[in-house]
Structure formats: C-alpha cells, structure tokens
Amino acid sequence: MTPPDAPRAGRGAWADSGVETVAPGVHRIPLPLPGDGLTAVNVYALVHDGRVTLVDSGWSFGPGLDVLTDSLARLDIDLGQLDRVLVTHFHRDHLTLAFRLRELFGTRVLLGEGERPSLEYVIAGHADGQRSWLIRWGAEELRASLDALPPAPDSRYETPDEWIAAPAEMVVGERRLRAIPTPGHTRGHLVFADVDHGLLFSGDHVLPQITPSIAVESLRPELPLGDFLSSLQLVRELPDLHLLPAHGPADRRSHGRIDELMEHHRARLAATREAVRGRSLTALEAARLLPWTRREHTFVELDVHNQLLAVAETAAHLDVLVRDGALAVDETHDVRTYTLAPGGTDAHGHE
C-alpha cells in the first residue's frame, strides 16, 4: 500500500503513453488511470495470426479506450482485430474496459473461476464488504471518514464470456500460456506463464517496484497473506522468467523480485510480532505502532483510504502469526485482539 507521496509504480517513464515491444509479438501498452495513485496499468498485446489477444484491458473510465486505439494503430492494428482479453483479476483497472471492447467489437472476455464469487457480489450491488471487517479489526472509528470519501467513478461490471478453470493451458497463436491460480492480492488472481518464451504476465501478483496490497476486495478470505506467500512460492518454482507486470516497468526477472517480496513479508511478520509483544492489540492498534512505506510514515500521516489498507495489511500479518503459533487471538464482541502466545515462536523458530 502506498500513500500519495511515497515512491510507487506510478512514477517513471514506463507510465508514458506509447508502445514497448518486450518480446517478439508482445507489446506493452500503458493505459492511464485518472485520479488513481498507480497512474497507469500495463496492457499486453499478443499479436498472432492476424489477431490480437490482450492480457488485461484497462479501466473503462477515462481516456483508456482512446489511448489503446492510438497505441494499437502504431502497430497497424485496429480494435476489430482483438480476439479476446485474458484478465488477471477482477479489479476495475484490469477488467472493465474489456466489457466496453466486447460491446463495441465482440471481443471475448475471460476471467479466472476463482473470481466468480467476488464479481457476482459486485454485480449484485452489494456495498464494499471490506468495511464490514472494520469491527473485527477494532477499526470502526474509520467508518465515518471512509463514508465521507467521494465515490469512485462508475465502472460497469458484467459476467465474462468464459471462466478460466485454472490451472489451465491457453493457446495463443504459437504460444502456450499456463494460467496459474495465485490468490493473495485477490482470491481468484491468475498469472499467465509463457515458459517456452521465458515470459511471465504477472498482473498484480508480482510487481517490480511496490508490494501488492493483500485482499483488497469485498469477500476477503480468512488467511489472504498465507495464500499470497504460498502463491509466490509456487511461481518461484517456475524457471526464472522475464517479469511483465501490470504496474511498473518490464525490466525485472521473476526470481529476484519474488525473493525480495518474500523477504519483505518475513521482516514485516517479525515487526508485527514485536509490536504485539507485552500487549493485547487489535489490528488497528498494531497498525498504529508500525511504520508504513519505504519512507516509514506513521499511521496518522496516511490518508483514510491508506489507513484502511494499512489495517487490512496488519490483520493479514497478525492472522499468519496466529496460524504459525507465534500469537494467540481472542474474539470477544466480534473484535479480534492479539497477544503473544505462551511459548510461541515466530516463523524462524525464535521465541
């Protein structure tokens, strides 16, 4: 999670409009995200047999469609050549422009089966379910400030043409992409690995400059950080691939960046455990004791949206520590409080 003035993926030449050929027949097209801290989202165009498959689509709000049109024109491609969109996860900046493309050009939209509950929840018009966790996190005091935030620009969500029952193999021209479930950022996130050509379309699972937020969704799993760490290890077992992320430059290898993310969370788990030592804390209270971002901002320096993300992130780490026997949890009146477990050890076996 990154507050507005922190180093983040939204800064740098990678976000400028244009086309970057990252491999033969594979082109990175950054589309703008108006008003979003990430600034841009990478869409990848895979050209094959006179057709084009996209990995992710961008956001239906703002100038994304015009930028996509102009960028593809530089490749002598028009939108009528779009065959399908393979979507890594259901967040609006990855999915919603795909439905606009389907409406205009008949482009097929494919999304992982694991995202079905979350997408159906949003389509049904439910309020942001993540805020219902505020009570459990001892953070109900944030509700009024969150409710006062202006609503996000409207995005139309629809059902995809096909649910990808991953793990699965997707044939794209001469390429074979492995659709691999990588829950954590969302419960149904997918990455697409082109092992034969050494490419990993990593969505928001592995980002080169920032740490992906964990379970930023309404239907939050019980142990999202545990899911994320297991998913990182799964992808780490693939060959070392050229990382093609959804945000940030395409200039890293997968193994090195995954190792950095694993080390970040090991350090964060240790810091979270230390914050609880000698205390009984809710997730909000623990979040207030921890530094945030590379600049080590205090919790009160964050805006309310990032405070929500900070509490959610802290809760994810606390619950992994409970699973690992380092902490004990008590849930009274629906509020979880955490204490150091008697004789508990951390992830490294330290008392």
C-alpha positions in Angstrom: 0.0 0.0 0.0 1.4 3.4 -1.0 0.2 6.8 0.1 0.3 9.6 -2.4 3.7 11.0 -1.7 5.5 7.6 -1.4 7.7 6.0 -4.1 5.4 4.0 -6.2 4.9 2.3 -9.5 3.0 5.3 -10.9 6.2 7.3 -11.2 8.6 6.9 -14.1 8.8 6.8 -17.9 7.2 3.4 -18.0 3.8 5.1 -17.5 4.1 7.4 -20.5 1.8 6.6 -23.4 3.3 4.6 -26.2 4.2 1.0 -27.2 7.1 -1.0 -25.9 7.9 -4.3 -27.7 9.0 -6.5 -24.8 9.4 -9.7 -26.8 8.7 -10.7 -30.5 5.0 -10.3 -31.0 4.4 -9.0 -27.4 3.8 -5.3 -26.8 3.4 -3.4 -23.6 0.8 -0.6 -23.7 0.4 1.6 -20.6 -3.1 3.0 -20.2 -3.7 6.0 -17.9 -5.6 5.6 -14.6 -7.1 9.1 -14.0 -7.1 10.0 -10.3 -5.5 6.7 -9.3 -2.3 6.6 -7.3 -0.8 4.0 -9.7 -1.1 6.4 -12.7 -1.1 3.6 -15.3 -1.9 0.0 -15.9 0.1 -2.2 -18.4 -2.0 -3.9 -21.1 -0.1 -6.5 -23.1 -1.0 -7.1 -26.8 0.0 -10.5 -28.1 -0.1 -10.5 -31.9 -0.9 -13.8 -33.6 -2.4 -15.0 -36.9 -3.7 -11.5 -37.8 -5.4 -11.3 -34.5 -4.6 -9.9 -31.1 -5.1 -11.2 -27.6 -4.8 -8.8 -24.7 -3.6 -9.6 -21.2 -5.7 -7.2 -19.0 -7.7 -4.4 -20.6 -7.6 -1.2 -18.5 -10.3 0.8 -16.9 -13.5 1.8 -18.7 -13.4 5.2 -17.1 -11.3 8.0 -18.6 -9.2 8.0 -21.8 -8.1 4.4 -21.8 -10.0 3.3 -24.9 -8.6 6.2 -27.0 -5.1 5.5 -25.8 -5.5 1.8 -26.6 -6.8 2.6 -30.0 -3.9 5.0 -30.8 -1.3 2.6 -29.4 -2.5 -0.3 -31.5 -2.7 1.9 -34.6 1.1 2.3 -34.2 1.3 -1.4 -34.7 -1.1 -1.3 -37.7 -3.7 -3.0 -35.6 -7.3 -1.9 -35.2 -9.7 -2.8 -32.4 -11.7 -5.1 -34.7 -8.7 -7.5 -34.7 -9.0 -8.1 -30.9 -9.8 -11.7 -30.3 -10.1 -11.9 -26.5 -8.9 -10.5 -23.3 -7.3 -12.7 -20.7 -7.9 -10.9 -17.3 -5.6 -11.5 -14.4 -8.1 -10.4 -11.8 -11.4 -8.6 -11.3 -10.2 -5.1 -10.2 -11.7 -2.4 -12.3 -8.4 -1.2 -13.8 -7.8 -4.7 -15.3 -11.3 -5.8 -16.3 -13.8 -3.1 -17.0 -12.5 -1.8 -20.3 -12.8 -5.4 -21.6 -16.6 -5.2 -21.4 -16.6 -2.0 -23.4 -14.5 -3.7 -26.1 -16.9 -6.6 -26.1 -19.8 -4.2 -26.5 -18.2 -2.4 -29.5 -16.2 -5.2 -31.2 -17.4 -8.6 -29.8 -14.1 -9.2 -28.0 -14.3 -12.2 -25.7 -13.6 -11.7 -22.0 -12.0 -14.5 -20.0 -11.6 -14.3 -16.2 -10.4 -16.9 -13.6 -13.1 -19.0 -12.0 -11.8 -18.1 -8.6 -13.1 -14.5 -9.1 -16.7 -15.6 -9.7 -17.9 -15.0 -6.1 -16.3 -11.5 -5.9 -17.6 -10.4 -9.3 -21.1 -11.7 -8.6 -21.0 -9.9 -5.3 -20.2 -6.6 -7.1 -22.7 -7.1 -9.9 -25.4 -7.7 -7.2 -24.8 -4.2 -6.0 -23.5 -5.0 -2.5 -21.7 -2.3 -0.6 -17.9 -2.6 0.0 -17.8 -5.7 2.1 -14.2 -5.0 3.2 -15.6 -2.2 5.5 -17.6 -4.9 7.4 -14.3 -6.1 8.7 -13.7 -2.9 10.5 -15.4 -4.2 13.6 -13.3 -7.3 13.6 -10.2 -5.2 13.2 -11.2 -2.8 16.0 -11.2 0.0 13.4 -14.9 1.0 13.3 -13.8 4.6 14.0 -12.6 4.8 10.4 -16.0 4.2 9.0 -17.3 7.8 9.1 -14.2 9.1 7.3 -14.4 6.3 4.7 -18.1 7.0 4.1 -17.2 10.7 3.5 -14.9 9.9 0.6 -16.2 10.8 -2.8 -17.5 7.7 -4.7 -15.2 6.2 -7.3 -16.1 6.8 -11.0 -18.7 4.4 -12.1 -17.5 1.2 -13.7 -19.7 -1.4 -15.3 -19.1 -5.0 -14.3 -20.5 -7.9 -16.3 -20.1 -11.6 -16.4 -17.2 -12.8 -18.6 -17.7 -15.0 -21.7 -15.6 -17.7 -20.2 -14.5 -18.6 -16.7 -10.9 -20.0 -16.7 -10.8 -23.1 -14.6 -7.1 -22.8 -13.7 -4.6 -24.3 -13.7 -5.2 -24.4 -17.5 -3.3 -24.0 -20.7 -4.3 -21.2 -23.0 -3.3 -21.4 -26.7 -2.5 -18.0 -28.2 -1.2 -18.5 -31.7 2.0 -20.5 -31.3 2.2 -19.6 -27.6 1.0 -21.8 -24.8 0.2 -19.8 -21.7 -0.2 -21.5 -18.3 -3.0 -19.9 -16.4 -1.9 -20.4 -12.7 -4.0 -19.5 -9.7 -2.2 -17.0 -7.5 -4.5 -15.9 -4.7 -3.5 -13.2 -2.3 -4.0 -9.8 -4.0 -7.4 -11.1 -4.8 -8.9 -14.6 -4.1 -9.0 -15.6 -7.8 -5.9 -13.8 -9.2 -4.2 -15.6 -12.2 -0.8 -15.2 -13.7 -0.1 -16.3 -17.3 3.3 -18.0 -17.8 4.8 -18.4 -21.3 7.6 -20.7 -20.1 8.7 -21.6 -23.7 9.4 -18.0 -24.4 10.6 -17.0 -20.9 7.7 -14.6 -20.1 5.5 -14.1 -17.0 2.4 -11.9 -17.3 2.2 -11.4 -13.5 -0.8 -9.0 -13.1 -0.7 -7.5 -9.6 0.8 -10.7 -8.1 4.4 -9.7 -8.6 5.1 -6.0 -9.1 8.6 -4.7 -9.7 8.5 -1.5 -7.5 5.8 -1.9 -4.9 4.4 -4.6 -2.6 1.0 -5.7 -3.8 -1.8 -5.0 -1.4 -3.3 -8.1 0.1 -7.0 -9.0 -0.3 -8.3 -5.6 -1.4 -11.7 -7.0 -2.1 -15.2 -7.3 -0.5 -15.1 -11.1 0.0 -11.9 -11.3 1.9 -10.6 -14.8 2.6 -9.7 -15.8 6.2 -5.9 -16.0 5.5 -5.1 -13.9 2.5 -1.4 -13.4 3.3 -0.9 -17.1 3.7 -2.5 -17.6 0.3 -0.2 -14.9 -1.2 3.0 -16.3 0.3 2.1 -19.8 -1.0 1.4 -18.4 -4.4 4.7 -16.6 -4.5 6.5 -19.9 -3.7 4.5 -21.6 -6.5 5.6 -19.1 -9.1 9.1 -19.1 -7.7 9.3 -22.8 -8.7 8.9 -21.9 -12.3 12.0 -21.0 -14.4 13.4 -17.5 -13.9 11.1 -15.5 -16.3 11.0 -12.0 -17.7 8.6 -10.2 -15.5 5.7 -8.5 -17.3 3.8 -6.7 -14.5 0.5 -4.8 -14.6 2.1 -1.7 -13.0 5.8 -0.6 -13.3 8.5 -1.2 -15.9 9.1 -4.6 -17.5 12.8 -4.8 -16.6 13.0 -7.4 -13.9 13.3 -11.2 -13.6 10.7 -13.2 -11.6 13.0 -15.0 -9.2 14.9 -11.9 -7.9 11.7 -9.9 -7.3 9.8 -12.8 -5.7 12.8 -13.2 -3.3 12.5 -9.5 -2.4 8.8 -9.8 -1.7 9.3 -12.9 0.4 12.0 -11.2 2.5 9.8 -8.1 2.9 7.0 -10.2 4.4 9.4 -12.1 6.6 10.6 -8.8 8.0 7.1 -7.5 8.3 5.9 -10.5 10.2 8.8 -10.1 12.6 8.0 -6.4 13.1 4.3 -7.1 13.6 5.1 -9.8 16.2 7.4 -7.4 18.1 4.7 -4.7 18.1 2.4 -7.2 19.9 5.0 -8.3 22.5 3.8 -7.5 26.0 0.5 -6.1 24.7 -3.0 -7.1 23.7 -3.8 -5.3 20.5 -6.4 -5.1 17.8 -5.3 -4.8 14.1 -5.9 -1.1 14.2 -3.8 -0.7 17.4 -1.0 -2.8 15.9 -1.1 -0.8 12.6 -0.6 2.4 14.6 2.7 1.1 16.0 4.2 0.1 12.7 5.9 2.3 10.0 4.4 2.5 6.5 6.0 2.7 3.1 9.7 3.0 2.3 9.7 6.4 4.0 8.4 4.9 7.2 5.4 7.2 7.6 3.4 6.9 10.8 -0.1 5.6 10.6 -1.6 9.1 11.2 0.3 10.5 8.3 -1.7 8.3 5.9 -5.0 9.4 4.3 -8.0 7.4 5.4 -8.0 5.1 2.3 -4.4 4.1 3.0 -5.2 3.7 6.7 -7.8 1.1 5.7 -5.2 -0.7 3.6 -2.7 -0.5 6.5 -5.2 -2.0 8.9 -6.1 -4.7 6.5 -2.5 -5.5 5.8 -1.7 -5.7 9.5 -4.6 -8.0 10.1 -3.3 -10.3 7.4 0.1 -10.5 9.1 -1.4 -11.0 12.5 -3.5 -13.9 11.3 -0.5 -15.6 9.8 1.3 -15.3 13.1 -1.6 -16.9 14.8 -1.5 -19.8 12.3 2.2 -20.2 12.9 1.7 -20.3 16.7 3.5 -17.0 17.4 0.4 -15.2 18.5 -2.9 -16.1 20.2 -6.2 -14.4 19.3 -9.3 -13.7 21.3 -12.6 -12.7 19.6 -15.0 -11.0 22.1 -17.9 -8.9 20.9 -16.7 -9.7 17.3 -13.4 -7.8 17.9 -10.2 -9.7 17.5 -7.3 -9.0 19.9 -3.9 -10.5 19.6 -1.3 -11.4 22.3 2.0 -13.2 22.2 1.3 -16.9 22.5 2.7 -18.6 25.6 5.9 -20.3 24.4 5.0 -19.1 20.9 7.7 -18.9 18.2 7.9 -16.8 15.1 8.3 -18.0 11.5 12.1 -18.6 12.2 11.5 -20.6 15.4 12.5 -17.7 17.7 10.7 -17.3 21.0 
